[in-house]
Amino acid sequence: PARNAFASQVLGASFFASHVSSSRVLLVGAGGIGCEVIKDLVLFGFRHIEVIDLDTIDLSNLNRQFLFNRSHIKKSKSIVAASVAGSFEPEAKIVAHHGNVKDGKMFGYDFFRDFDVVLNALDNLDARRWVNRMCIATGVSLVESGTTGFLGQVQPIVKDAMACYDCTEKPVQKTFPVCTIRSTPSTPIHCVVWAKTWLFTQLFGEDDETETAELDKAEADGGNSDEINALRKEAGEMRALRSTLATPGAAQRVFDKVFKADVDRLLGMDEMWRNRKRPTPLAYAEALKSTAAAPAPAAATSTAAPATTTQTLRDQRQLSLKETVEMFTTSLDALAKRAAGSSTALSFDKDDSDALDFVTSSSNLRSIVHAIETKTRFDVKQMAGNIIPAIASTNAIIAGALVLQALHLLAGRGDDSSSSGSAAAAFGPSHAHDVMLGKSTRHVLSGTAPPKPNPSCSVCSDVYVPLILTGPSSSTSSATLGQVITLVRQPRSEGGLGLDEDEELGVYEGNRLLADPDFDDNHERSLASLGVDEGKFLALVDEDGVRQTVQLIVVVREGE
């Protein structure tokens, strides 16, 4: 019999055909949970599956991501997972996408709207929030999942009926005083945080408007005013350097500024080093000629990936100073090239090889300057990504619960008049649960009714409307912000939103103010020139706080 014969028999042929084999499922993430989920989907009888993952397969994945083997190392997770899972059931149509789910041009409004349910198997908070928002914007049901060691959870999400991922506040990551991170690091994590959240952002990320406030607060709290003024000067110099990243010699200029000039400036503050070890400046030319050997590896920890060859793998070995400088140069040049070719800022992703190389090399160079233990690329990935070792059995249990909750949400789709019997009665959104996997001796697996949406949620309490631009993909280059503002004020009968001319309207993209009643400088600028491309959101905020915020999601449809 077919692998799904028992599922079809238990659910009933009609229910199975209308809610399983015909459903279109999007799986985001093909790692620990994702491998289990795609296997479960195929064996259960789902026939239309698409999977997205940006990552490639690493040796450390093989102990728990069972679809992969040694021959797959360095290959795309999504492509290999689709191929291997497809071999379980040739009738299953599995489409793999090797890319970033936040790429609005590849995975925009129309892409998400084409699915009946989305399954999240991610380990990245930013990506989770993005998928959650896209599902709210398109009205597509979502099942969120995650594991941490022996713990795990599954959360079904239906727009206007169940709380979304952002309805509850997430635990705040540990933060470090700005002056410790910027001036006086003493541990490897200080250097990793500096490289990831400050240096990477200064060179490639969005303008960080919080830095001035952090320095002001540090000064108000009694921080060294000379040190804080030096940090302000450094930030201004970094902005100037950023504009030259696409020109030859950029890596050396950044290196000599960050690891030589800035350190020399700090050394001039004698009081700061009275009870601390003084840092040692590094110059690019001398460091690149260094013949110093790599430091001896630290004692193995419980989270270290196993070495399987006599020659330690690149990610798990300590690099020499020269190798670290070379990694810094190569990764900075690669990121600079990508930033120059994109209208949007880059963000750190532990699965982005260039970004991880940059943070690894930058943090280790800073560690060398401050006589701190350096870390391997593998260690930095864990620290920068806040990774807790995964457990295969936890992933398998959560994957099964995820597919079961997806079936509940799918059972509420469309006309159920053709479905009858025990399956129709047992499945549906009203039977969905938030599932928790814990270590309690009494209740290892427990379920609770999903909470209602939070009225104060900054995501699902907004109104989402597609802003459809017809014509070639360059439509964002021709449509101006002023045209959009004029359009939304037109009557609904003319394609607008009917917003009153007297309403005080602020227009935002993320945290950036693009226009308000007292600021119309951008009205004649194209959306593309403002960094508003396909898949981006424009928030229309009522300055008086009377009307709900309207989120316009940019959609480009060629040939219409």
N, C-alpha and C positions, 0 to 999 in steps of 0.2 A: 504493500500500500504506500501511497504518497506520505512524505514525512509529516504533512499537516493533516492527515486523515482523521486522527483522533480529535484535533481541534475543531475541524469541520463537523464532526459527528456530535461533539459536546455542545457546540454553539448552535448547530442547525445550519443546513445548507443555505437558507435564505439570508440569515443573519451574517453568516460567514462571507457570503458573496457581496453583500451590501456594505459591510463595515470593516472587513479585513482585506480580502484579495483585491478589492477595487479602490481602496484608500491610497492616497498619495502621502508618503511620509518623508519628512526631512530630518535627518540625523546630523546634528552639529557636534563634531568631535569623534575621532576614531582612535582614541587612546584606550586607557584601562577600562572605563565604563563602556565606551563606544564599541569596542570589539565584542563585548558581551551582548550589547543591545542589537547590533546588526545581525549577529548569529541568531538571537531570539526572534527577531522580526522575520528572518528568512524561514526558520524552522516552523514558526507559528502559521505562516501562510501569506504574509504580506508580499505583494508582487511589484509594487512601485515605490522604490526607495532611492533617495539621493542622499549623499553624505559629503560633508565639507570638513576639511582639516588642513591647516597650514603647515603642520609639522611633518618631519621625516622620521623614519624609524632609527632608533639608537639601540646599541647593545643592551643598555640598562632596561629597555622596554620588554625584552624577551621573556623575563621571568613571570610576567603577568598578562601581557597582551598576546594571547595565545594564537591569534591569526598570523603572527609574524614569526619568521625564523631568520637564521644568519644570512641567508641569501638576499633578504629584504633590506638589510641595513643600508641607510642613506636614501632609501626610496620613499615615495610619498605614502603616508599612512592611509589616506583616504582611498587612493588607487589600489593599493595592495589589499586593504580590508574588503573593498568591493569585489575584487577579483576572487579572493579566497572564499568569502561568504557566498558569492555567486555559484561557486562550484558545489555548494551543498544542495542547491536547488536551481537547475538550469532555467526554469521558467521565470525566475525572479529577474526583474529588470532593475539593476542597480547602477546608478550614475554617480561617478566620483568627481569631486571638485577639489583640486589642490589649490587652495587660496585662503584669503582672510575673509571671514564671514562679515567683517565690517566694511568690505569693499562695496560701496553702494552701487557702482556701475555693474558689477557682476551679480551681486546678491541684493538687489533693491526691492522696492515695493511690489512690482509685478512678479518678481521671482518668489517672494514669500507667499504672496496671495494664491499661488498655484497649488499650495499644499493643504491637506485636510488637518494635519497635526504636525507640530515641530517638537522634536525630542532633543533636549540639551544634555550633552555629555562632556561638558567643558570643565577646565580647571583654572579658568581665567575670569576674574570678577568683571573686568571691563567688557569682555566679549559676552558674558552672561547678560549683563545689563543691556547691551546692544540688541541681542536677540529678543529679550523680553520686550523691549520698546518696539521692535519691528513687528512682533506678534500682536501687541496692543494696537499698533497703527493699522494693521491689516485685518484684525479680527480673527486671526488664526489661533486655534488652541495650542497651548504650550505645556510640555511636561518638563520641569526642571529637576536636575539630580546632582548629587555630589557625594563624595566620600572623603573621609579623613581618618586614615588608619582603620580601626575597627568600627568606626561610626559612619553613618550614611543617612541620606534623606532624599525623598522624592516629593515634589510639589506640583500638583496639577494647577494650571492657570487658564481661566476662561474670562475674556474681557467682560466687564460689568457684572460678573457673577462670582468670581473668586479673586482673592488678593493676588496681585502680581508680584514679581520677584522683588521690586523696589518698594512694596507697601510696608515692609518691615525694615528697620534700620539694621545694617550689617555691622558686625564687630569692627571697631576701629583698630587699625594696625598700630603697633607700637611706634611712637615717634621719638625723635632725638632732638635735643636743643640745637638750634640752627648754628650757633657758634661752635659747638662740638663737631658737627658734621663738616662745617666749612673751614675751621681753623685748627682744631686740636683733636683729631681722631685718635683713639687709643685701641680700637679693636677692628678686626676685619669687617664686621658688619657696618661700622661707621663709614668705611671706605666704599663698600658696595652701595650703601644708601646714597652717598655723595655722587658716585658715578652714575647711578640709575636715575635719581630724582633731581639732581642739580646739573651736572655736566651734560648729560644726554639731552635734558630739556633745554638748557641754554643754547646748545648748538643746533638741535634738530626738532625740538618740540614746540608746543604753542607758547606764546608769551605768558610767562608766569607772573600774574599780577599780585600773587600772595607774598612774593619775596620781600617787597618793600614793607608790607605789614609785619612780616615775621621779624625783620631787622628792627623796625620801630619798637615792636614789643620787647625784643631782646634788650634794646637800649633803655626802655622804660623800666625793665626788670633789673637794671643795674649793670648791664654788660659793659665791657670795655669800649668806650666811645671811639678810641683810635682804631681798634680792631673792626668795629662795625662800619666806620667810615671807609676803611680799607676794603671791606667786603662789598660795600656799595660801589666803590671804584672798580673793583674786579668785575662786577656784573655789567657795568657800562662798557668796559673793555671787551667783554665776551660778546656783547651785542654787535660791536664793531667787527670783531673777528668773524662772527657768523656770516656777515655779508661777503666775506672773501673765501668761503669754504670751497667754492667751485673752481678756484684758481690754483695753479701749481704751488706746491710748498705749504699747503694749508695744514697738514699734519704737524710739520715742524713748528709752524707759528703757534698753533694751539698748545703743543707740547711745551715749548719754551716759555709760553705765558703761564700755563697752569702749574708746571712742575719746576720752573726755575724762577721767573719774575715774581709770581705770587708768593712763593716760598721765601725768596729774598726779602720781600716786603714784610712778611710776618717775622722774619728773623730780626728785623730792625726794632721790634717791640720787646725789649729785653725783659720787661716785667712779666710777660706772658710765659717765658721759659725759665723763670726762677726755680720752679719746682717740677718742671717737665723736661723730658729729653728734647733737645733741639733737633728740628728736621734737617735733612741733607738735600739741598737742591739737586735736580737732575737737568742736564742740558742734552738736547736731542742728539747732537753730533757725537758727543762722548758716549752716551748710552748706547747708541747704535754700534759703536766700535767695541763695546764691552766684551771681555772674554771670560767674565765671571760665570761659573757653572750654575745650573739651576739648584735651588735649595733642596736639601734632602726632604723626602716626603714625610708629612706628619704621620703620627700613629693612626692606624686605620680606625674609622668610626663605624658605628652600626648602620649608618646611612650610605656608606661608600659603596659604589657599584663594584662587583667582583671583577678582578683582573683575570683575563683568561689566556693571556699570552705572556711570554717572557719580556716582551717590550710593552711597557704600559701604554695603553691607548692615549691618544692626544688629549682627550677631555679629562683624563684622570692623572696626568703627570704635571709636575711643576715645570714652569718654563723659565729659561734663563732671562736675564735682563734684555739681552739683544732680541730674543724671540718675542718677548713681551712688547718691546718697541715696534717690532715688525707687525705684530698683530694689531697694535694701536693704529699704525699707519694704514694698513690695508682696510681695516674696518671703518675708520673715519672717512677714507676716500670713497668707499662703497656707499656709506650712508649719505655723504655729501652729494654724490651723484644721484641717488634716489630722491633726496630732498629737492634738488634742483629741477628734477623732472616731474615733480608733483606739486599741485596747488594746495595741498593740505600738509599740515605738520606731521612728523613721524611720532609714534609713541612706542615706548619700550614693550617688547614682547619676548618672554624668555625663549620662545620657539623660533624667533627671528635670529638666524645665525649671525648676521652682521651686528645686530644690536647686542647680542650676548657677547660676541668677541670684543666689542667696544667697551662694554661695562666690565668685562673680565680684565682686559688689559689696563684700563684706566684705574680701576680699583687697586690692582696689584702695583701699578706704578706709584700710586699714592701711598700704599702700604710700605713700599721700599723707601720712599721719602721720609716717612715717619717711623721707620724701624719696626713695622708691624708684620706679623706672619702673613705671607702671601697664600692665596688659595688657588686650587685648580679650577678649570672652567666648569667642571662638574659641580664643585662646591659652590661656585658663584651662581650657577643656575638655580641651585636649591635655595640659596639665600635670597637672591633677587626675586625669585618666583614664589617665595614662602612655601616651599614644597615639603609636605610630610609624606614619608614613604607609603606607597599604596599597597593594599593587600588584595590579592586576586579574588578570594572568596567574598570579600565585602563588595567588590565591583559586580560580581555575578549576582548576588542577592539583590542589590539595588537595581541592576539592569532588568531583572525579572519583574520587580515591583513597578519600574518605569513603564514597561510594555503593558502591564495590567492596567495601570492608570490611563495610559493612552487609549486602551480599548474602551474604558468607561467614557472618555471624552468623545471618541468616534461614534459611540452608540447614540449620542445625542445629536448626531449630524443628520440633516435631511429628513425625509419622510420615513417613519418607522412603521407605516401601516402594513408593510409586507412581512414584518418580523413579528413572530409570536412565539409563545412557549417560554420555557424557563430562562433561556439566554436573554431574551428581550426584557424579561422582568429583573434579571440579576445585574444587567449592565446599564450604565447611563451616568451622566454627570452627577446625578443625585447620590450615586453610590461611590463617587470618587473620594479619595482620602489623601491627606498629607501623611506620608509614611516615614517613620523614623526607625533606624536600626541602631541599637545601643548595646551596651555591655551588661545591662541589668540581668540578674539571674532569674527574674520573674517575667519580664517582658522584653525579650530580645528584639522583637519586631512589633511595632505598635502603629496604629493609625488614628487620626483625628479628622473631623470634618474640616474642609478648607475654610479659612476665615473669609469674611466678606472684604471687598476692596476698601482700602483706607481712603476716606474722603480727602485727606491731606496729602496723598501720594503725589509726588511731582511728575509721575509718569502716567498712570492710568486715570488720573482725574482730569487730564487734558483732553481736548477734542482734536482728533486727527483727521486731516483732509489732504488728499493727494493734490499736489500742484503739478498738473500735467503739461509738459512742454512738448509740442509736436514738432516733427521735422528731424533733421540730422542730430547726431549726438552733440553737436556744438551749440545746441539751443541755449545752454547756460551761458554761452559767450555772447549771445544776442539779447536775451531777456535781461532787463534791468531791474534793480530793486524798486525803483519808482513805479515801473509797470506792475509789479506784483502788488504794491500797496494800493495802487489805483484799482486793480482787479478785485481785491478782497472787499473794497468799499462799494463795488457795484451790486445791484440787486441780484438775488439768487436766480431770477428768471433770465439774467444775462450772464450767468456763469460765475457770479461773485459770491461773497458770503454775506452781503447785506450789512456790513459793519458801518455804523453811523459815522458820518463825516466829523461829528463833534467829539467822537471818542478819542481819548488820549492814548495813542497806540505806540508801543515800543516794539521794535523788531530785533530779535536776537538770533545768533547762531551759536549754540552752546552758551558760553559765558560772555561772548562778544556782543556788544551793543552795535547794531548796524544803522539804526535810525530811531528817532523819537520826535515828538513835536518840536523840540528845540535843536534837533540835529538832522539835517537833510543833506549833508555833504555827499552821501553815498547814493543818492537817488538816481543819478545818471550812470552809475557804474554797473557793469554786468554782474550777474550772479557769480560767474566763473572768476572774475577778478577779485571778488570778495571771498573766494574759497568755498562758495556754495555750489557744489556739484551734485550730480545725480546721487540720490540716497541720503543727502543731508537734510536736516530739519531746520525750518525757519519758525521761530516761536513768535506769535503775535500776542503781546501781553497788554492787557487793559491796565493802563497806569493807575486808574482809579480803583482797581480791584473788584469791579462789579461783575464783569463777564469772565467766563472760563478762558484760560489760555488756549489758543488755537495753534496746533502744530502742523505746519505745512511740510509735507515730505515731497522732495523734488523727484519727479518721475519724467523720464525722457522716453518718448515713444516715436521711433523712426517710422517714416512712411505714412503717418497719419496727417 
